[in-house]
């Protein structure tokens, strides 16, 4: 360490300008920080090449500007040290205002702090800009460490996905078309009728009237879309995939959902055409999708830098484009609708009531949409299986993500996990096959047992427990069991 310290001090005291290193530092700090914070949406070769090209292009471009303006121009040549200082300062300010200081109040505070430092610290541009370079490179080193941790979690085998039996070789005796429609964050009827929702939805009775079996007391096994759907399509509990630092953006969740999973493999092996129809690109952000026969959003449709919402589609319209009832080949559709969606967080008591009202308004909107699409399917494909299954609950009653991770009130825990589950079996269910169906993780296993008319696949139903994350004393998160297999709220470390 002392040797490293001496080298850093020698670099700072050196008369050498190091413009290339300065421009690399300006570019690499925000890039590595962004990748470290969004690794699971960016972990593809194409993203690696994209960000590498951005870094090289940025460094080369800035160096070209610096060379033409301050190295070859005699009038400006004497200001080249100041120029490097201001390049770095502007780069740091831009980085900070788009990360840690991303609100107006925080940006005003940052500006005042910079003015105070300007007045208090002696202005020596050469030494100061080199200190900024060192600071940026050290910060980049911390981001790189986080990336390496994620890379380890990325490449280690996902042993949790392995099935305990030969269900991946299951052969169907019946091959109806299967439609899984996923309204985002639609809570179950029992929780909808109680606090903190205390409301009514006519959808549940409408579904029962139209031949759907509505499953009472149903729940998701995880609190958010990515983790819940990873478990759904793997037909396995993952407990956040044994991550060193568990998080909602779990390791390889997108790969399980849109790239490679046993559910779609089983459908493909039984002669099904498979369709993935999503409202935005959130599940496909890392540009790896390949297992479905059809995606309504292709990899080339959305940019490399996106948090979802860059490519928003009308899923009903996209579904109708590929819905061909005259085609007798069996088909599986996964259709995601981003309604009613979970509540937003503003961390105030008033926001809880406001968000509840907004959620209930969206319930009315999605009810109309659900009735339209399932009626359209039933009118044109009367022997199909239609599954309406939300990914998780609506989160009504919560005020922040910390509240999501730490809440132990039974009614709020159920608000997180309780979700709608209704299936129109159309005569494809053998009596009793679904008697133990209580949570998302077992939906496809029960479906495949029914289609194969083989009850042996019910011998390995997964535990119906629901898992969440909880902040520990160090500021990281531990995996906890929030609801046990019998539906009791427990909130204990797993």
C-alpha positions in Angstrom: 0.0 0.0 0.0 2.8 2.4 0.8 4.3 1.7 -2.7 0.9 2.5 -4.3 0.7 5.7 -2.2 4.2 6.8 -3.4 3.2 6.2 -7.0 0.0 8.2 -6.6 1.9 11.1 -5.0 4.5 11.0 -7.7 1.8 11.2 -10.3 0.2 14.2 -8.6 3.5 16.0 -8.4 4.6 15.2 -11.9 4.7 17.9 -14.6 3.3 15.4 -17.1 -0.3 16.4 -18.1 -1.8 12.9 -18.8 -4.7 14.1 -20.9 -5.6 10.6 -22.1 -5.8 9.3 -18.6 -7.9 12.3 -17.6 -10.4 11.6 -20.4 -10.5 7.9 -19.6 -11.2 8.7 -16.0 -14.0 11.1 -16.9 -15.6 8.4 -19.1 -15.0 5.2 -17.1 -16.3 6.4 -13.8 -20.0 7.0 -14.8 -19.9 3.9 -17.2 -18.7 1.5 -14.5 -21.0 3.1 -11.9 -24.0 2.6 -14.2 -23.0 -1.0 -15.1 -22.5 -1.9 -11.5 -25.9 -0.6 -10.5 -27.7 -2.2 -13.5 -25.6 -5.2 -14.2 -28.5 -7.7 -14.6 -30.0 -5.6 -17.3 -26.7 -5.2 -19.1 -24.9 -8.5 -18.8 -24.6 -9.4 -22.5 -21.7 -9.3 -25.0 -23.4 -6.7 -27.0 -23.7 -4.4 -24.0 -20.0 -4.9 -23.2 -19.1 -3.9 -26.8 -21.4 -1.0 -26.7 -20.0 0.5 -23.4 -16.4 -0.2 -24.5 -17.1 1.7 -27.8 -18.7 4.5 -25.8 -15.6 4.8 -23.5 -13.1 4.7 -26.4 -15.2 7.2 -28.5 -15.6 9.5 -25.5 -11.9 9.5 -24.6 -10.7 9.9 -28.2 -13.3 12.6 -28.9 -12.3 14.7 -25.9 -8.7 14.3 -26.6 -9.2 15.4 -30.2 -11.0 18.6 -28.9 -8.3 19.2 -26.3 -5.5 18.7 -28.9 -7.0 21.0 -31.5 -8.0 23.7 -29.0 -5.2 23.7 -26.5 -2.2 21.9 -27.9 -2.0 23.4 -31.4 -3.5 26.8 -30.7 -0.7 29.1 -29.5 -3.0 31.5 -27.8 -4.7 28.8 -25.7 -1.7 26.6 -25.2 -0.7 28.2 -21.9 -4.2 27.3 -20.5 -4.0 23.6 -21.2 -3.6 22.8 -17.5 -6.7 24.8 -16.6 -8.6 23.2 -19.5 -8.0 19.7 -18.2 -9.1 20.8 -14.7 -12.4 22.2 -16.1 -13.0 19.1 -18.3 -12.7 17.0 -15.1 -14.8 19.4 -13.0 -17.6 19.5 -15.6 -17.4 15.7 -15.9 -17.7 15.2 -12.2 -20.6 17.6 -11.8 -22.5 16.0 -14.7 -21.9 12.6 -13.1 -23.0 13.7 -9.6 -26.1 15.5 -10.8 -27.3 12.4 -12.6 -26.7 10.0 -9.8 -26.4 11.1 -6.2 -27.7 14.6 -6.7 -30.7 13.9 -8.9 -33.2 16.3 -7.5 -33.4 20.1 -7.6 -32.8 20.5 -3.9 -29.8 18.2 -4.0 -28.3 19.9 -7.0 -28.6 23.3 -5.2 -26.8 21.8 -2.2 -24.1 20.4 -4.5 -23.6 23.9 -6.1 -23.3 25.6 -2.7 -20.8 22.9 -1.6 -18.7 23.4 -4.7 -18.7 27.2 -4.2 -17.6 26.7 -0.6 -14.8 24.4 -1.6 -13.7 26.9 -4.3 -13.3 29.6 -1.6 -11.7 27.4 1.0 -9.2 25.3 -1.1 -6.2 27.0 -2.7 -6.6 26.9 -6.5 -3.7 24.9 -8.1 -5.2 23.5 -11.3 -2.4 21.0 -12.1 -2.4 19.2 -8.7 -6.1 19.6 -8.3 -7.0 18.0 -11.6 -4.7 15.1 -11.0 -6.2 14.6 -7.6 -9.6 14.4 -9.3 -8.2 11.8 -11.8 -7.1 9.7 -8.8 -10.4 10.1 -7.1 -12.3 9.0 -10.2 -10.1 6.0 -10.8 -10.4 4.9 -7.1 -14.2 5.3 -7.4 -14.1 3.3 -10.6 -12.2 0.6 -8.8 -15.0 0.3 -6.3 -17.6 0.0 -9.1 -15.4 -2.6 -10.8 -15.3 -4.7 -7.6 -19.1 -4.7 -7.5 -19.2 -5.7 -11.2 -16.8 -8.6 -10.5 -19.1 -9.8 -7.7 -22.0 -9.7 -10.1 -20.0 -11.5 -12.7 -19.2 -14.3 -10.3 -23.0 -14.6 -9.5 -23.6 -14.5 -13.3 -21.3 -17.4 -14.3 -21.8 -19.7 -11.3 -24.2 -22.5 -12.1 -27.9 -21.8 -11.4 -28.3 -25.1 -9.6 -31.7 -24.0 -8.2 -33.3 -24.4 -11.6 -32.7 -28.1 -11.8 -36.0 -30.1 -11.6 -36.3 -33.0 -9.1 -38.0 -35.3 -11.7 -38.3 -35.8 -15.5 -41.0 -33.2 -16.0 -38.9 -31.5 -18.8 -39.5 -34.7 -20.8 -43.3 -34.7 -20.1 -45.5 -35.7 -23.1 -48.9 -34.1 -23.4 -52.0 -36.2 -24.1 -54.0 -33.0 -24.7 -52.7 -30.0 -26.5 -55.2 -27.1 -26.2 -53.9 -23.6 -26.8 -52.7 -22.0 -23.5 -53.0 -18.3 -22.8 -51.3 -16.9 -19.7 -52.4 -13.3 -19.2 -50.5 -11.4 -16.5 -52.0 -8.2 -15.1 -49.2 -6.5 -13.1 -49.8 -6.2 -9.4 -53.5 -7.3 -9.3 -54.3 -8.4 -5.7 -56.5 -11.4 -4.8 -60.2 -11.0 -3.9 -59.8 -11.7 -0.2 -57.2 -9.0 0.3 -59.0 -6.7 -2.1 -62.0 -6.8 0.2 -60.0 -6.0 3.4 -57.7 -3.3 4.7 -55.7 -1.5 3.3 -57.7 -1.9 0.0 -61.2 -2.1 1.4 -62.8 -2.1 -2.0 -64.7 -4.3 -4.4 -64.0 -5.5 -8.0 -66.6 -7.0 -10.1 -64.0 -9.0 -12.1 -63.9 -11.9 -9.7 -67.7 -12.7 -9.9 -67.6 -12.0 -13.7 -64.8 -14.6 -14.1 -66.7 -17.2 -12.1 -69.9 -16.5 -14.1 -67.8 -17.1 -17.3 -66.4 -20.5 -16.4 -63.2 -19.5 -14.6 -62.0 -21.2 -11.4 -60.9 -18.4 -9.1 -58.4 -19.6 -6.6 -58.9 -18.3 -3.0 -56.0 -17.2 -0.9 -53.5 -17.3 -3.7 -50.1 -15.6 -3.5 -46.9 -15.0 -5.3 -43.7 -16.4 -3.9 -41.7 -13.2 -4.4 -42.6 -9.5 -4.1 -41.7 -8.1 -7.6 -42.1 -9.0 -11.2 -38.6 -10.2 -12.0 -38.2 -12.5 -9.0 -41.8 -13.7 -9.2 -41.7 -14.6 -12.9 -38.3 -16.2 -12.6 -39.8 -18.7 -10.1 -42.9 -19.1 -12.1 -41.1 -20.1 -15.3 -38.5 -22.2 -13.6 -41.2 -24.0 -11.5 -38.8 -23.7 -8.6 -38.1 -21.6 -5.5 -34.9 -19.7 -6.0 -34.7 -17.7 -2.7 -33.0 -14.9 -4.7 -30.6 -17.3 -6.4 -28.0 -17.5 -3.6 -26.7 -14.1 -4.4 -23.8 -12.8 -2.2 -25.8 -9.5 -1.8 -29.5 -10.4 -2.6 -31.6 -7.8 -4.4 -34.8 -7.5 -6.3 -32.9 -7.4 -9.5 -31.8 -11.0 -9.0 -29.1 -12.9 -10.8 -30.1 -14.1 -14.2 -33.8 -13.4 -13.7 -34.3 -12.1 -17.2 -32.6 -15.1 -18.7 -35.0 -17.4 -16.9 -38.0 -15.4 -18.1 -37.3 -14.5 -21.7 -34.2 -16.5 -22.7 -34.2 -20.1 -21.4 -36.7 -21.8 -19.1 -38.1 -25.3 -18.7 -41.7 -24.1 -19.2 -41.2 -22.9 -22.8 -38.9 -25.8 -23.5 -41.7 -28.2 -22.5 -44.2 -26.4 -24.7 -41.8 -26.5 -27.6 -41.0 -30.2 -27.1 -44.7 -30.9 -27.4 -45.1 -29.1 -30.7 -46.3 -25.7 -29.4 -45.6 -22.4 -31.1 -44.6 -20.0 -28.2 -45.3 -16.3 -28.1 -43.9 -13.7 -25.7 -46.0 -10.5 -25.7 -44.9 -7.8 -23.3 -45.9 -4.2 -22.8 -42.3 -2.9 -22.6 -38.8 -4.2 -22.8 -38.2 -4.6 -19.0 -37.8 -8.4 -19.1 -35.6 -8.2 -22.3 -33.3 -5.4 -21.3 -30.1 -7.5 -21.5 -30.9 -8.4 -25.1 -30.6 -12.2 -24.7 -34.1 -13.4 -25.5 -34.1 -16.5 -27.8 -36.3 -19.4 -26.5 -39.8 -18.2 -27.7 -40.7 -18.5 -31.3 -42.1 -15.0 -31.4 -41.4 -11.8 -29.4 -43.5 -8.7 -30.0 -40.5 -6.6 -29.0 -37.3 -7.5 -30.8 -33.8 -6.8 -29.4 -33.2 -4.2 -32.1 -36.3 -2.3 -31.1 -35.0 -0.8 -27.8 -31.8 1.1 -26.9 -28.9 -0.2 -24.9 -29.5 2.2 -22.1 -33.1 1.8 -20.8 -34.9 1.2 -17.5 -38.0 -0.1 -19.3 -40.6 2.0 -21.0 -38.4 3.0 -24.0 -40.6 0.7 -26.2 -44.2 0.6 -25.0 -46.6 -1.6 -26.9 -50.3 -2.2 -27.2 -50.2 -5.8 -26.2 -53.8 -6.5 -27.2 -53.1 -5.1 -30.7 -49.8 -7.1 -30.9 -51.6 -10.3 -29.7 -54.3 -9.9 -32.5 -51.5 -9.7 -35.1 -50.3 -13.2 -34.3 -53.6 -14.8 -33.1 -54.6 -17.2 -35.8 -57.5 -19.4 -34.7 -57.5 -21.2 -38.0 -54.0 -22.5 -37.4 -54.4 -25.9 -35.8 -50.9 -26.0 -34.4 -51.0 -25.7 -30.6 -49.8 -22.4 -29.2 -48.7 -20.9 -25.9 -49.0 -17.1 -25.2 -47.5 -15.2 -22.4 -49.2 -11.7 -22.4 -48.1 -9.1 -19.9 -50.2 -6.0 -19.1 -48.7 -3.3 -16.9 -51.9 -2.6 -15.1 -53.1 -2.1 -12.4 -49.3 -2.0 -11.5 -48.1 -1.6 -7.9 -48.3 1.7 -6.0 -45.5 4.3 -6.3 -43.6 5.4 -3.2 -43.5 9.0 -1.8 -42.8 8.1 1.8 -45.7 10.2 3.3 -48.9 9.2 5.0 -50.9 11.3 2.5 -49.3 9.4 -0.4 -50.7 6.1 0.9 -54.3 7.3 0.5 -53.5 8.9 -2.8 -51.8 5.9 -4.3 -54.6 3.6 -3.0 -57.1 5.8 -5.0 -54.9 5.7 -8.1 -54.6 1.9 -7.8 -58.4 1.5 -7.6 -58.8 3.7 -10.7 -56.4 1.5 -12.6 -58.3 -1.6 -11.4 -61.4 -0.3 -13.2 -59.3 0.3 -16.3 -57.6 -3.2 -16.4 -60.9 -4.9 -15.6 -62.3 -3.6 -18.9 -59.2 -4.7 -20.7 -59.2 -8.2 -19.2 -62.8 -8.8 -20.0 -62.3 -7.7 -23.6 -59.2 -9.8 -24.3 -60.5 -13.0 -22.6 -63.9 -12.7 -24.3 -62.1 -12.3 -27.6 -60.1 -15.4 -27.0 -63.1 -17.5 -25.8 -65.2 -16.4 -28.8 -62.5 -17.5 -31.2 -60.9 -20.4 -29.3 -63.5 -22.1 -27.2 -61.4 -25.1 -26.1 -58.4 -23.2 -24.9 -57.0 -22.9 -21.4 -56.9 -19.2 -20.2 -54.9 -18.4 -17.1 -55.2 -15.0 -15.5 -52.3 -14.7 -13.0 -50.8 -11.6 -11.5 -47.1 -11.5 -10.8 -47.5 -10.2 -7.2 -49.8 -8.0 -5.0 -50.5 -4.3 -5.4 -48.3 -3.0 -2.5 -51.1 -0.7 -1.3 -50.4 0.6 2.2 -46.7 0.7 1.8 -44.8 4.0 1.8 -41.3 3.1 0.7 -39.0 0.3 -0.5 -37.6 0.1 3.0 -41.2 -0.5 4.1 -41.5 -3.2 1.5 -38.4 -4.9 2.9 -39.2 -4.5 6.6 -42.9 -4.5 7.1 -44.3 -7.2 9.4 -47.9 -6.2 9.6 -49.9 -9.2 8.2 -52.3 -7.1 6.1 -49.4 -5.3 4.5 -47.3 -8.5 3.9 -50.4 -9.9 2.2 -50.7 -6.7 0.2 -47.2 -7.4 -1.2 -47.8 -11.1 -2.2 -51.5 -11.8 -2.5 -52.4 -12.0 -6.2 -55.3 -12.9 -8.5 -55.3 -16.4 -10.0 -58.1 -17.6 -12.2 -58.1 -20.4 -14.8 -60.6 -21.4 -17.4 -59.8 -25.1 -17.8 -62.5 -25.9 -20.4 -62.6 -29.5 -19.4 -58.8 -30.0 -19.5 -58.4 -30.4 -15.7 -58.6 -33.9 -14.0 -60.5 -33.6 -10.8 -58.2 -33.0 -7.8 -55.1 -32.2 -9.7 -55.2 -28.6 -8.5 -56.3 -29.2 -4.9 -52.9 -28.1 -3.6 -52.4 -25.2 -6.0 -51.8 -22.1 -3.8 -49.0 -20.1 -5.3 -47.4 -19.1 -8.6 -44.4 -21.4 -8.4 -46.6 -24.5 -9.0 -49.0 -23.2 -11.7 -47.2 -24.7 -14.6 -46.4 -28.0 -12.9 -50.1 -28.5 -12.2 -50.9 -27.5 -15.8 -48.4 -30.0 -17.2 -49.7 -32.8 -15.0 -53.2 -32.0 -16.3 -52.2 -31.9 -19.9 -50.2 -35.2 -19.6 -52.9 -36.8 -17.4 -50.0 -37.9 -15.2 -50.3 -37.3 -11.4 -46.7 -38.2 -10.7 -45.7 -34.7 -11.6 -47.7 -33.5 -8.6 -45.4 -35.4 -6.3 -42.8 -32.7 -6.5 -44.8 -29.5 -6.0 -42.6 -26.8 -4.6 -43.1 -25.3 -1.1 -45.7 -22.5 -1.3 -43.7 -20.1 1.0 -43.3 -16.5 0.0 -39.8 -14.9 0.3 -38.8 -11.3 0.7 -35.6 -9.3 1.5 -35.0 -7.5 4.8 -32.4 -4.8 5.6 -29.8 -5.9 8.1 -27.7 -3.9 10.5 -25.0 -3.5 7.8 -27.3 -1.9 5.3 -27.4 -5.0 3.1 -30.3 -7.4 2.7 -31.0 -10.9 4.0 -33.5 -13.4 2.5 -36.5 -14.0 4.8 -39.5 -16.2 4.6 -42.5 -13.8 4.9 -45.3 -16.3 4.5 -45.0 -20.0 5.2 -46.5 -22.8 3.1 -49.7 -22.7 5.0 -50.3 -19.1 4.4 -49.2 -17.8 7.8 -47.2 -14.5 8.0 -44.0 -15.4 9.7 -41.2 -13.0 8.7 -38.2 -15.1 9.7 -34.7 -15.3 8.3 -34.5 -18.2 5.9 
